[in-house]
Amino acid sequence: MVYRTKGTCASKIDLNIDKDHTIQSVLFTGGCNGNLQGISKLVVGRKAEEIIDTLEGTRCGFKDTSCPDQLAKALRQAIAQSESV
């Protein structure tokens, strides 16, 4: 799935979750490369719901969102799409 981010330096997130909502891969385009590679490595193999609970609402400076918050939104969308199939 490709998620177009809003309000962050990263422009999109490519992610893959399996039918049990385990995160298989995450790749950010743009943003702080080292930090986003680290986040990606930390979330792979974990349940999407756990990551949503952990990252949702994270802010970047004075912005209302952040790359981790956008990942949580992307995961919500991926779960919704997987359940509608």
TORDO-110543 format. One record per atom (N, C-alpha, C): residue number from 1; atom name; x, y, z. Coordinates in nm, 4 decimals. Example, Ala and Ser with C-alpha at 12.3 -4.5 7.8 and 13.67 -1.06 7.14 Angstrom:
residues 2
k	a	X	Y	Z
1	N	1.3190	-0.5690	0.7800
1	CA	1.2300	-0.4500	0.7800
1	C	1.3200	-0.3300	0.7800
2	N	1.2850	-0.2250	0.7080
2	CA	1.3670	-0.1060	0.7140
2	C	1.2900	0.0030	0.7870
***
This chain:
residues 85
k	a	X	Y	Z
1	N	0.0832	-0.1165	0.0000
1	CA	0.0000	0.0000	0.0000
1	C	0.0888	0.1243	0.0000
2	N	0.0441	0.2278	-0.0685
2	CA	0.1149	0.3554	-0.0697
2	C	0.0247	0.4584	-0.0015
3	N	0.0809	0.5270	0.0966
3	CA	0.0079	0.6312	0.1700
3	C	0.0770	0.7641	0.1458
4	N	0.0032	0.8614	0.0959
4	CA	0.0553	0.9972	0.0741
4	C	0.0406	1.0748	0.2041
5	N	0.1529	1.1158	0.2599
5	CA	0.1509	1.1847	0.3892
5	C	0.1017	1.3286	0.3730
6	N	0.0603	1.3872	0.4847
6	CA	0.0129	1.5247	0.4889
6	C	0.0805	1.5966	0.6044
7	N	0.1452	1.7088	0.5759
7	CA	0.2031	1.7911	0.6816
7	C	0.3382	1.7479	0.7335
8	N	0.4078	1.6620	0.6583
8	CA	0.5400	1.6161	0.7027
8	C	0.6422	1.6309	0.5900
9	N	0.7684	1.6201	0.6262
9	CA	0.8758	1.6255	0.5269
9	C	0.8738	1.5017	0.4375
10	N	0.8384	1.3876	0.4925
10	CA	0.8239	1.2665	0.4115
10	C	0.7012	1.2843	0.3225
11	N	0.7104	1.2425	0.1971
11	CA	0.5988	1.2617	0.1043
11	C	0.5087	1.1396	0.0915
12	N	0.5640	1.0224	0.1203
12	CA	0.4810	0.9020	0.1136
12	C	0.5414	0.7909	0.1982
13	N	0.4565	0.6932	0.2279
13	CA	0.4981	0.5745	0.3022
13	C	0.4493	0.4535	0.2236
14	N	0.5424	0.3659	0.1875
14	CA	0.5077	0.2375	0.1265
14	C	0.5114	0.1348	0.2380
15	N	0.4011	0.0618	0.2551
15	CA	0.4003	-0.0375	0.3623
15	C	0.3249	-0.1615	0.3220
16	N	0.3561	-0.2673	0.3930
16	CA	0.2934	-0.3964	0.3690
16	C	0.2647	-0.4601	0.5035
17	N	0.1373	-0.4987	0.5224
17	CA	0.1005	-0.5749	0.6421
17	C	0.0341	-0.7039	0.5965
18	N	0.0493	-0.8087	0.6763
18	CA	-0.0122	-0.9355	0.6384
18	C	-0.1559	-0.9418	0.6903
19	N	-0.2219	-1.0524	0.6657
19	CA	-0.3639	-1.0655	0.7009
19	C	-0.3874	-1.0581	0.8518
20	N	-0.2842	-1.0862	0.9317
20	CA	-0.2958	-1.0777	1.0777
20	C	-0.2525	-0.9416	1.1307
21	N	-0.2306	-0.8462	1.0371
21	CA	-0.1914	-0.7084	1.0696
21	C	-0.0484	-0.6973	1.1231
22	N	0.0351	-0.7945	1.0923
22	CA	0.1767	-0.7843	1.1265
22	C	0.2461	-0.7055	1.0162
23	N	0.3268	-0.6080	1.0558
23	CA	0.3948	-0.5223	0.9592
23	C	0.5102	-0.5997	0.8963
24	N	0.5096	-0.6072	0.7637
24	CA	0.6129	-0.6783	0.6890
24	C	0.7220	-0.5842	0.6383
25	N	0.6827	-0.4623	0.5981
25	CA	0.7812	-0.3660	0.5497
25	C	0.7255	-0.2248	0.5579
26	N	0.8168	-0.1282	0.5749
26	CA	0.7829	0.0146	0.5764
26	C	0.8974	0.0884	0.5088
27	N	0.8630	0.1766	0.4155
27	CA	0.9633	0.2574	0.3473
27	C	0.9098	0.3993	0.3314
28	N	0.9782	0.4951	0.3935
28	CA	0.9416	0.6358	0.3823
28	C	1.0156	0.6960	0.2637
29	N	0.9508	0.7891	0.1941
29	CA	1.0149	0.8688	0.0897
29	C	1.0254	1.0110	0.1418
30	N	1.1475	1.0638	0.1462
30	CA	1.1714	1.1966	0.2019
30	C	1.1854	1.1899	0.3523
31	N	1.1900	1.3059	0.4155
31	CA	1.2012	1.3110	0.5609
31	C	1.3430	1.2894	0.6088
32	N	1.3579	1.2694	0.7369
32	CA	1.4882	1.2498	0.8014
32	C	1.5290	1.1036	0.7834
33	N	1.6125	1.0782	0.6856
33	CA	1.6436	0.9431	0.6406
33	C	1.6843	0.8477	0.7528
34	N	1.7797	0.8865	0.8328
34	CA	1.8277	0.7964	0.9383
34	C	1.7188	0.7644	1.0402
35	N	1.6468	0.8657	1.0849
35	CA	1.5405	0.8441	1.1823
35	C	1.4303	0.7542	1.1260
36	N	1.3941	0.7782	1.0013
36	CA	1.2853	0.7004	0.9427
36	C	1.3275	0.5579	0.9115
37	N	1.4541	0.5369	0.8786
37	CA	1.5037	0.3992	0.8645
37	C	1.4960	0.3273	0.9991
38	N	1.5314	0.3989	1.1056
38	CA	1.5251	0.3410	1.2393
38	C	1.3832	0.3048	1.2782
39	N	1.2892	0.3950	1.2553
39	CA	1.1482	0.3664	1.2857
39	C	1.1023	0.2440	1.2072
40	N	1.1373	0.2401	1.0798
40	CA	1.0975	0.1261	0.9964
40	C	1.1485	-0.0051	1.0534
41	N	1.2734	-0.0089	1.0942
41	CA	1.3311	-0.1313	1.1518
41	C	1.2633	-0.1691	1.2832
42	N	1.2260	-0.0703	1.3622
42	CA	1.1626	-0.0975	1.4915
42	C	1.0212	-0.1533	1.4782
43	N	0.9503	-0.1186	1.3716
43	CA	0.8102	-0.1599	1.3610
43	C	0.7903	-0.2898	1.2845
44	N	0.8841	-0.3279	1.1981
44	CA	0.8683	-0.4506	1.1204
44	C	0.8616	-0.5705	1.2155
45	N	0.7641	-0.6569	1.1891
45	CA	0.7442	-0.7760	1.2714
45	C	0.6487	-0.7543	1.3876
46	N	0.6041	-0.6313	1.4071
46	CA	0.5110	-0.6012	1.5169
46	C	0.3710	-0.5804	1.4611
47	N	0.2714	-0.5932	1.5470
47	CA	0.1320	-0.5749	1.5079
47	C	0.1032	-0.4280	1.4803
48	N	0.0282	-0.4027	1.3745
48	CA	-0.0071	-0.2660	1.3364
48	C	-0.0790	-0.1936	1.4495
49	N	-0.1678	-0.2620	1.5182
49	CA	-0.2446	-0.1989	1.6262
49	C	-0.1534	-0.1490	1.7387
50	N	-0.0500	-0.2251	1.7706
50	CA	0.0463	-0.1855	1.8741
50	C	0.1207	-0.0584	1.8320
51	N	0.1595	-0.0534	1.7058
51	CA	0.2328	0.0626	1.6550
51	C	0.1405	0.1846	1.6496
52	N	0.0178	0.1664	1.6100
52	CA	-0.0795	0.2767	1.6102
52	C	-0.0922	0.3334	1.7509
53	N	-0.1121	0.2465	1.8483
53	CA	-0.1264	0.2911	1.9877
53	C	-0.0036	0.3670	2.0355
54	N	0.1133	0.3259	1.9909
54	CA	0.2387	0.3873	2.0350
54	C	0.2658	0.5206	1.9664
55	N	0.2421	0.5289	1.8363
55	CA	0.2863	0.6446	1.7578
55	C	0.1799	0.7503	1.7312
56	N	0.0540	0.7121	1.7380
56	CA	-0.0531	0.8063	1.7040
56	C	-0.0493	0.9294	1.7946
57	N	-0.0600	1.0462	1.7331
57	CA	-0.0607	1.1709	1.8092
57	C	0.0767	1.2317	1.8304
58	N	0.1821	1.1642	1.7861
58	CA	0.3164	1.2200	1.7981
58	C	0.3252	1.3449	1.7112
59	N	0.3808	1.4513	1.7683
59	CA	0.3934	1.5776	1.6956
59	C	0.5402	1.6065	1.6651
60	N	0.5616	1.6842	1.5598
60	CA	0.6958	1.7269	1.5209
60	C	0.7011	1.8785	1.5376
61	N	0.7722	1.9235	1.6389
61	CA	0.7802	2.0673	1.6646
61	C	0.6421	2.1249	1.6879
62	N	0.6094	2.2283	1.6118
62	CA	0.4792	2.2931	1.6265
62	C	0.3746	2.2371	1.5317
63	N	0.4096	2.1359	1.4545
63	CA	0.3148	2.0739	1.3619
63	C	0.2161	1.9875	1.4392
64	N	0.0978	1.9707	1.3828
64	CA	-0.0032	1.8862	1.4453
64	C	0.0190	1.7376	1.4185
65	N	0.1188	1.7059	1.3387
65	CA	0.1459	1.5675	1.3023
65	C	0.2968	1.5474	1.2942
66	N	0.3376	1.4272	1.2549
66	CA	0.4784	1.3919	1.2399
66	C	0.4844	1.2692	1.1502
67	N	0.6035	1.2299	1.1117
67	CA	0.6173	1.1070	1.0334
67	C	0.5660	0.9845	1.1108
68	N	0.5970	0.9703	1.2406
68	CA	0.5406	0.8571	1.3143
68	C	0.3865	0.8616	1.3204
69	N	0.3292	0.9799	1.3389
69	CA	0.1836	0.9936	1.3401
69	C	0.1253	0.9568	1.2039
70	N	0.1927	0.9991	1.0956
70	CA	0.1462	0.9640	0.9622
70	C	0.1562	0.8134	0.9384
71	N	0.2570	0.7483	0.9954
71	CA	0.2660	0.6024	0.9857
71	C	0.1460	0.5382	1.0546
72	N	0.1079	0.5890	1.1699
72	CA	-0.0100	0.5364	1.2401
72	C	-0.1346	0.5510	1.1522
73	N	-0.1504	0.6647	1.0862
73	CA	-0.2645	0.6865	0.9971
73	C	-0.2599	0.5903	0.8781
74	N	-0.1407	0.5705	0.8231
74	CA	-0.1252	0.4772	0.7118
74	C	-0.1625	0.3353	0.7545
75	N	-0.1214	0.2962	0.8732
75	CA	-0.1543	0.1623	0.9229
75	C	-0.3042	0.1468	0.9451
76	N	-0.3698	0.2494	0.9960
76	CA	-0.5168	0.2451	1.0114
76	C	-0.5827	0.2214	0.8759
77	N	-0.5358	0.2949	0.7754
77	CA	-0.5919	0.2805	0.6413
77	C	-0.5655	0.1409	0.5855
78	N	-0.4456	0.0887	0.6059
78	CA	-0.4113	-0.0458	0.5572
78	C	-0.4995	-0.1514	0.6230
79	N	-0.5237	-0.1370	0.7524
79	CA	-0.6125	-0.2328	0.8212
79	C	-0.7527	-0.2248	0.7643
80	N	-0.8035	-0.1042	0.7458
80	CA	-0.9382	-0.0860	0.6913
80	C	-0.9483	-0.1478	0.5521
81	N	-0.8464	-0.1285	0.4699
81	CA	-0.8475	-0.1855	0.3349
81	C	-0.8418	-0.3371	0.3390
82	N	-0.7624	-0.3925	0.4300
82	CA	-0.7498	-0.5385	0.4370
82	C	-0.8793	-0.6036	0.4860
83	N	-0.9535	-0.5320	0.5673
83	CA	-1.0786	-0.5870	0.6199
83	C	-1.1953	-0.5725	0.5228
84	N	-1.1817	-0.4834	0.4236
84	CA	-1.2887	-0.4632	0.3276
84	C	-1.2765	-0.5558	0.2066
85	N	-1.1668	-0.6321	0.2011
85	CA	-1.1443	-0.7230	0.0875
85	C	-1.2109	-0.8545	0.1121
***
